[in-house]
Amino acid sequence: MRTTIVSLLCATVLFTGSAAEPARHSPAFSILRIGTAPLQLSQYRGKVVALAFIYTTCPHCQHLTAILNSVAKDYSARGVQVLECAFNEDAVPTMPDFLKKAEPQFPVGYAPRASVLSYLQYPAADTRLLYVPHLVFVDRAGTIRGDYPGEGSFFEDPEANIRKELDRMLKGSGATVRHSADRDSPVRH
């Protein structure tokens, strides 16, 4: 009976694809911007960073931007930096309209898909689509402490979960896990 329960639990974890992985150092990453210098993620060392990977044309991503505006307003004085990076193929031509509609109160730019996949540790040859939005939290020392793909339960209540994650990181919680979900699913937007 015990073996059956353990086997069932393992099968459930494998089926859902969710698992906790060890924290990892945040690699170098550049966010390009129209008409101004690129941002280097490393320039925010010493701050807690909430980095959202989005599509400029995705309604879920546009909703997340509104949430992140509120979060940025409430947390910037506490040492939190919010950033967004679009990686859809038409990010550059759609960026001005996105910025006008979303009015982000934090830096937003774009990067090539290959750069985003590399940063998120998806294989370069991976032809599967990536769920968006995708949110990564980096601590003050440059370690990724949270990695939340768009298909995960984190986005069922994104504002509450973002605030919980930031509060935990600002308190210096010893938890050092990276959360991931099934990466076999297509982009949601």
Legacy VTK file of the C-alpha trace (Angstrom):
# vtk DataFile Version 3.0
C-alpha trace
ASCII
DATASET POLYDATA
POINTS 189 float
0.000 0.000 0.000
2.753 2.447 0.937
4.647 1.714 -2.305
1.460 2.392 -4.281
0.969 5.784 -2.579
4.579 6.797 -3.174
4.335 5.686 -6.817
1.124 7.639 -7.238
2.690 10.788 -5.765
5.731 10.472 -8.028
3.515 9.965 -11.072
1.506 13.057 -10.136
4.655 15.172 -9.905
5.897 13.825 -13.227
2.511 14.370 -14.875
2.108 17.961 -13.709
5.724 18.778 -14.396
5.987 21.029 -11.370
9.027 20.768 -9.188
11.258 22.823 -6.983
14.781 23.209 -8.258
17.802 24.724 -6.534
18.356 28.444 -6.883
20.870 29.429 -9.539
23.008 32.435 -10.314
21.334 34.848 -12.713
23.351 34.933 -15.945
24.175 38.161 -17.744
21.181 39.505 -19.650
20.598 42.625 -21.760
17.280 44.299 -22.401
17.290 46.424 -25.544
15.256 49.617 -25.707
14.097 51.830 -28.537
16.046 55.078 -28.724
18.084 54.605 -25.560
20.869 52.491 -24.104
20.242 48.821 -23.306
19.740 47.771 -19.714
22.038 45.200 -18.158
20.414 43.048 -15.506
23.686 43.264 -13.562
23.207 47.014 -13.094
20.461 46.185 -10.584
22.720 44.111 -8.322
21.902 45.095 -4.747
18.175 45.287 -5.519
15.503 42.626 -5.637
14.427 42.330 -9.273
11.084 41.163 -10.659
11.739 40.465 -14.351
8.735 39.672 -16.541
9.151 38.125 -19.967
6.166 39.125 -22.090
4.653 39.495 -25.537
3.591 43.061 -26.293
0.429 41.704 -27.962
-0.603 39.316 -25.160
-3.646 40.361 -23.070
-2.340 38.401 -20.042
0.955 40.273 -20.304
-0.832 43.616 -20.577
-2.786 42.729 -17.434
0.464 41.790 -15.680
1.929 45.189 -16.627
-0.939 46.920 -14.823
-0.279 44.764 -11.750
3.462 45.448 -11.938
2.770 49.198 -12.096
1.079 48.939 -8.706
3.818 46.668 -7.340
6.575 48.990 -8.573
4.875 51.970 -6.923
4.592 50.138 -3.599
7.984 48.393 -3.556
10.516 50.637 -5.334
11.387 52.531 -2.134
12.107 49.158 -0.497
14.809 48.260 -3.015
12.750 46.412 -5.644
13.246 46.965 -9.365
10.553 45.808 -11.788
11.551 45.157 -15.421
9.761 43.781 -18.469
11.300 42.233 -21.548
9.258 41.457 -24.658
10.475 38.690 -26.938
7.718 38.277 -29.508
8.889 38.473 -33.141
7.109 41.804 -33.661
8.182 43.329 -30.329
9.986 46.308 -31.876
7.140 47.537 -34.118
4.465 46.843 -31.473
6.425 48.306 -28.537
5.337 51.961 -28.987
1.630 51.031 -28.946
2.163 48.705 -25.971
3.961 51.451 -24.012
1.259 53.990 -24.843
-1.567 51.691 -23.703
0.136 50.050 -20.698
1.973 53.141 -19.406
4.533 51.090 -17.461
6.134 52.915 -14.552
9.320 50.856 -14.871
11.798 50.016 -17.654
10.468 47.918 -20.531
12.419 46.651 -23.515
12.923 43.639 -25.713
15.404 40.873 -26.465
15.774 38.201 -29.123
13.919 34.973 -28.359
17.210 33.029 -28.309
18.547 35.296 -25.535
15.408 34.822 -23.450
15.467 31.036 -23.928
19.127 30.960 -22.919
18.470 33.054 -19.804
15.570 30.796 -18.790
17.683 27.694 -19.519
15.473 26.381 -22.304
17.457 24.442 -24.930
18.357 26.652 -27.922
17.001 24.062 -30.352
13.713 23.826 -28.438
10.914 24.509 -30.908
8.182 24.435 -28.279
6.499 27.711 -27.552
6.996 29.388 -24.179
4.032 30.399 -22.015
3.804 34.099 -21.309
3.970 36.001 -19.117
6.952 34.390 -17.435
8.197 35.972 -14.206
11.638 35.628 -12.626
12.716 36.991 -9.235
16.394 37.765 -8.624
17.725 38.533 -5.142
20.157 41.308 -4.209
23.148 39.024 -4.721
22.112 38.082 -8.265
20.589 34.666 -7.520
17.337 33.575 -9.139
14.991 32.762 -6.252
11.761 32.321 -8.205
10.965 31.304 -11.786
7.275 31.229 -12.702
6.150 30.221 -16.201
2.772 31.506 -17.345
1.092 28.108 -17.245
1.762 27.688 -13.531
-0.610 28.284 -10.643
1.405 31.380 -9.656
-0.615 33.369 -12.211
-3.983 32.355 -10.765
-3.579 35.275 -8.336
-0.549 37.124 -9.702
-0.684 40.286 -7.613
-0.934 38.466 -4.285
1.741 35.962 -5.306
4.133 38.652 -6.580
3.772 40.587 -3.341
4.269 37.402 -1.289
7.423 36.549 -3.229
8.830 40.074 -2.867
8.019 40.221 0.851
9.739 36.849 1.356
12.811 38.016 -0.541
12.990 41.378 1.238
12.895 39.580 4.584
15.864 37.495 3.455
14.006 34.202 3.732
16.281 31.204 3.626
14.089 29.549 1.008
16.114 29.170 -2.151
13.939 27.351 -4.596
13.187 27.928 -8.199
9.711 26.927 -9.263
8.956 25.594 -12.704
6.025 24.060 -14.498
5.462 21.885 -17.538
7.456 23.383 -20.382
5.752 21.246 -23.038
2.776 23.578 -23.365
2.256 26.261 -26.043
2.295 30.018 -25.503
-0.805 31.389 -23.839
-1.806 34.847 -24.969
LINES 1 190
189 0 1 2 3 4 5 6 7 8 9 10 11 12 13 14 15 16 17 18 19 20 21 22 23 24 25 26 27 28 29 30 31 32 33 34 35 36 37 38 39 40 41 42 43 44 45 46 47 48 49 50 51 52 53 54 55 56 57 58 59 60 61 62 63 64 65 66 67 68 69 70 71 72 73 74 75 76 77 78 79 80 81 82 83 84 85 86 87 88 89 90 91 92 93 94 95 96 97 98 99 100 101 102 103 104 105 106 107 108 109 110 111 112 113 114 115 116 117 118 119 120 121 122 123 124 125 126 127 128 129 130 131 132 133 134 135 136 137 138 139 140 141 142 143 144 145 146 147 148 149 150 151 152 153 154 155 156 157 158 159 160 161 162 163 164 165 166 167 168 169 170 171 172 173 174 175 176 177 178 179 180 181 182 183 184 185 186 187 188
